[in-house]
Amino acid sequence: MKLISWNVNGLRACLKKGFLDFCALSDADVYCLQETKMTADQADFDLPGYFRYWNSADKKGYSGTAIFTKTEPISVTCDFGDDLHRHEGRLITAEYPDFYLLCCYTPNSQDGLKRIEYRLQWEDDLLLYLRTLDRTKPVILCGDLNVAHQEIDLKNPGPNRGSPGFSDQERDRMTALLSAGFADTFRQLYPDKTGAYTWWSYRHNARANNAGWRIDYFIVSQRLLPRVTAADIYAEIPGSDHCPVALTLC
């Protein structure tokens, strides 16, 4: 089973930059999208053979997630927890026979860490939700988690220390997640691989110079690790400031 996650930074724009060509080439069983910036009725495109599920933000053109899947899930729910987490379209949970799949777009803590308080509340509440699901069946969490966990996960860790996505608080929350029975699939397979990034700023020719960050993940319950056969980063795929990441399960 092949799953792909991609922050498309506006699906309508990405459709004009080869999104469907990538889908035809990759032929994944499931696509999890973040930052769709749209509602289901705002784009008409041909993707036969997939059930489509959307979670759009209350605010037009903002945030949003989607799951396109060949296999119809047992159930699909949008958002989680208290009302404060239910307005930005940041989470979809799809239940399959042997796991839960969560497509997640974690809130950015913003310049100057202006939104760090909410970001940390999100992290704490999401971990409780994940642990609750994990008591029933294993969990796959994927998406733009908006954090580079270790120094190896970004090109320039020194100057970026304390920046949004590389603050001690955000990195500590990722450590807490991975200490609670979950695993970063890419680092499990490639613990020492450098230069592996999933997001590049549009400024300073960052992508051409591979001055990026790895902030897009597939996180799984530890007991799913024996089924993980591949964890890939498709850095060569254009269409967004993020690239797709993939997980293959046997």
C-alpha positions as CSV (number, residue, x, y, z in Angstrom):
1,M,0.0,0.0,0.0
2,K,1.4,3.4,-1.0
3,L,0.4,6.6,0.7
4,I,1.5,10.1,-0.4
5,S,1.3,13.3,1.6
6,W,1.8,16.7,0.0
7,N,1.3,20.3,1.1
8,V,0.1,21.6,-2.2
9,N,0.1,25.3,-1.2
10,G,-3.2,25.8,-2.9
11,L,-4.7,22.9,-4.9
12,R,-6.2,25.0,-7.6
13,A,-2.7,26.5,-8.3
14,C,-1.1,23.0,-8.1
15,L,-3.5,21.6,-10.6
16,K,-2.1,24.0,-13.1
17,K,1.5,22.9,-12.2
18,G,1.2,19.2,-12.8
19,F,-0.7,17.8,-9.9
20,L,-2.7,15.3,-12.0
21,D,0.4,14.3,-13.9
22,F,2.1,13.4,-10.7
23,C,-0.9,11.4,-9.5
24,A,-0.9,9.4,-12.8
25,L,2.9,8.8,-12.4
26,S,2.9,7.9,-8.7
27,D,-0.4,5.9,-8.7
28,A,-0.7,5.9,-4.9
29,D,-3.5,4.2,-3.0
30,V,-4.1,7.3,-0.9
31,Y,-3.2,11.0,-1.3
32,C,-3.3,13.2,1.8
33,L,-3.2,17.0,0.9
34,Q,-2.6,20.0,3.1
35,E,-3.1,23.7,2.5
36,T,-5.7,23.0,-0.1
37,K,-7.1,26.6,0.3
38,M,-10.4,25.6,-1.2
39,T,-13.8,23.9,-0.8
40,A,-14.7,20.8,-2.8
41,D,-16.9,22.8,-5.3
42,Q,-14.1,25.2,-6.3
43,A,-12.3,23.0,-8.7
44,D,-13.5,20.4,-11.2
45,F,-10.8,17.9,-12.0
46,D,-10.6,14.3,-13.2
47,L,-9.2,11.8,-10.7
48,P,-11.2,8.6,-11.4
49,G,-11.1,5.7,-8.9
50,Y,-10.7,7.8,-5.8
51,F,-13.1,8.7,-3.0
52,R,-12.6,12.3,-2.0
53,Y,-12.9,13.8,1.5
54,W,-12.4,17.5,2.3
55,N,-12.0,19.6,5.4
56,S,-12.1,23.3,4.6
57,A,-11.4,26.2,6.8
58,D,-14.1,28.7,7.8
59,K,-11.9,31.4,6.3
60,K,-12.0,31.4,2.5
61,G,-8.8,30.5,0.8
62,Y,-7.0,29.4,4.0
63,S,-5.5,26.2,5.3
64,G,-7.6,23.1,4.5
65,T,-6.9,19.3,4.1
66,A,-8.1,16.6,1.8
67,I,-7.8,12.8,1.4
68,F,-8.2,11.0,-1.9
69,T,-8.3,7.3,-1.5
70,K,-8.9,4.2,-3.7
71,T,-10.4,2.2,-0.8
72,E,-13.4,3.7,0.9
73,P,-12.7,4.1,4.6
74,I,-14.8,2.6,7.3
75,S,-15.4,6.1,8.6
76,V,-14.1,9.7,8.1
77,T,-14.2,12.5,10.6
78,C,-13.0,16.1,10.4
79,D,-11.2,17.9,13.2
80,F,-10.9,16.8,16.8
81,G,-11.2,17.9,20.4
82,D,-12.5,21.2,21.6
83,D,-14.1,23.9,19.4
84,L,-10.9,25.9,19.1
85,H,-9.5,23.2,16.8
86,R,-12.5,23.0,14.6
87,H,-12.4,26.1,12.3
88,E,-9.3,25.8,10.2
89,G,-9.7,22.5,8.4
90,R,-6.5,21.1,9.7
91,L,-7.2,17.4,10.3
92,I,-9.0,14.5,8.7
93,T,-9.1,11.0,10.3
94,A,-9.9,8.1,8.0
95,E,-10.5,4.7,9.6
96,Y,-9.3,1.6,7.7
97,P,-9.6,-2.0,8.8
98,D,-6.1,-2.2,10.3
99,F,-5.2,1.5,11.1
100,Y,-6.3,5.1,11.4
101,L,-4.9,7.5,8.9
102,L,-4.7,11.2,9.9
103,C,-4.0,13.9,7.4
104,C,-2.7,16.9,9.4
105,Y,-1.7,20.5,8.7
106,T,-0.2,21.7,12.0
107,P,-0.6,25.4,12.8
108,N,2.4,27.5,12.1
109,S,3.7,29.4,15.2
110,Q,4.2,32.5,13.0
111,D,6.9,35.2,13.0
112,G,8.1,36.0,16.4
113,L,6.3,32.9,17.7
114,K,3.1,35.0,17.9
115,R,1.0,31.9,17.8
116,I,3.2,29.5,19.8
117,E,0.6,29.3,22.7
118,Y,-2.0,27.9,20.4
119,R,0.5,25.8,18.5
120,L,1.6,24.0,21.8
121,Q,-2.1,23.5,22.8
122,W,-2.7,21.9,19.4
123,E,0.3,19.6,19.9
124,D,-0.8,18.5,23.4
125,D,-4.4,17.9,22.4
126,L,-3.4,16.1,19.2
127,L,-1.1,13.7,21.2
128,L,-4.0,12.9,23.5
129,Y,-6.2,12.2,20.5
130,L,-3.5,10.0,18.8
131,R,-3.0,8.0,22.0
132,T,-6.8,7.4,22.3
133,L,-7.0,6.1,18.7
134,D,-3.8,4.0,19.2
135,R,-5.5,2.1,22.0
136,T,-8.0,0.8,19.3
137,K,-5.7,0.2,16.3
138,P,-2.4,1.6,15.0
139,V,-2.1,5.1,13.7
140,I,-0.5,6.8,10.7
141,L,-0.1,10.5,11.1
142,C,1.0,12.4,7.9
143,G,1.3,15.9,6.7
144,D,3.0,19.2,7.1
145,L,3.8,19.1,10.8
146,N,5.6,22.5,10.6
147,V,8.7,21.4,12.6
148,A,12.2,20.4,11.8
149,H,12.9,18.0,14.7
150,Q,16.7,17.7,14.6
151,E,19.5,19.8,13.3
152,I,20.0,17.3,10.5
153,D,16.5,18.2,9.3
154,L,17.3,21.7,8.0
155,K,20.2,23.2,6.1
156,N,21.0,26.0,8.5
157,P,20.2,25.0,12.0
158,G,22.3,27.6,13.8
159,P,20.8,30.8,12.4
160,N,17.3,29.3,12.6
161,R,17.4,28.3,16.3
162,G,14.3,29.7,17.9
163,S,12.6,30.4,14.6
164,P,9.0,29.2,13.8
165,G,9.3,25.5,13.1
166,F,12.7,25.2,14.9
167,S,11.9,26.5,18.4
168,D,12.9,24.5,21.4
169,Q,9.2,24.2,22.3
170,E,8.1,22.8,19.0
171,R,11.0,20.4,18.8
172,D,10.3,19.2,22.3
173,R,6.7,18.4,21.3
174,M,8.0,16.3,18.5
175,T,10.3,14.5,20.9
176,A,7.3,13.9,23.2
177,L,5.3,12.5,20.3
178,L,8.0,10.1,19.3
179,S,8.5,9.1,22.9
180,A,4.8,8.1,23.3
181,G,5.0,5.0,21.1
182,F,5.3,6.6,17.6
183,A,8.1,6.7,15.0
184,D,9.3,9.0,12.3
185,T,9.4,6.6,9.4
186,F,12.0,8.5,7.3
187,R,14.5,8.7,10.2
188,Q,13.9,5.1,11.0
189,L,15.1,4.1,7.6
190,Y,17.7,6.9,7.1
191,P,18.9,8.0,10.5
192,D,22.0,9.8,9.2
193,K,20.8,11.1,5.8
194,T,21.6,14.7,5.2
195,G,20.2,17.1,2.6
196,A,16.8,15.5,2.8
197,Y,14.3,18.3,2.8
198,T,10.6,18.8,2.0
199,W,10.1,22.5,2.1
200,W,12.1,25.4,0.6
201,S,11.5,29.1,0.9
202,Y,10.6,30.9,-2.3
203,R,13.3,33.4,-1.4
204,H,17.1,33.4,-2.1
205,N,16.9,30.6,-4.7
206,A,16.5,28.2,-1.8
207,R,15.3,25.2,-3.7
208,A,17.9,25.4,-6.3
209,N,20.5,25.5,-3.6
210,N,18.7,22.8,-1.5
211,A,18.6,25.1,1.5
212,G,15.5,23.5,2.9
213,W,13.7,22.0,5.9
214,R,12.2,18.6,6.5
215,I,8.8,19.4,8.0
216,D,6.6,16.9,6.2
217,Y,6.3,13.5,7.8
218,F,4.8,10.0,8.0
219,I,4.6,9.2,11.7
220,V,3.4,5.7,12.7
221,S,2.6,3.7,15.7
222,Q,5.7,1.7,16.6
223,R,4.0,-1.6,16.1
224,L,3.4,-0.7,12.4
225,L,7.2,-0.4,11.7
226,P,7.6,-4.0,10.6
227,R,5.2,-3.2,7.7
228,V,7.1,-0.1,6.5
229,T,9.0,-1.0,3.3
230,A,9.9,2.5,2.0
231,A,9.8,6.1,3.1
232,D,10.5,8.5,0.2
233,I,10.9,12.2,-0.4
234,Y,10.1,13.4,-4.0
235,A,12.3,16.5,-3.9
236,E,12.3,16.7,-7.7
237,I,8.5,17.2,-8.0
238,P,7.5,20.9,-8.5
239,G,4.1,22.5,-8.0
240,S,4.5,23.8,-4.5
241,D,7.0,25.1,-2.0
242,H,6.7,21.6,-0.4
243,C,7.4,18.4,-2.2
244,P,5.5,15.1,-1.8
245,V,6.5,12.5,0.7
246,A,5.6,8.8,0.6
247,L,5.2,5.8,2.8
248,T,4.9,2.2,1.5
249,L,3.5,-0.6,3.7
250,C,3.5,-4.3,3.0
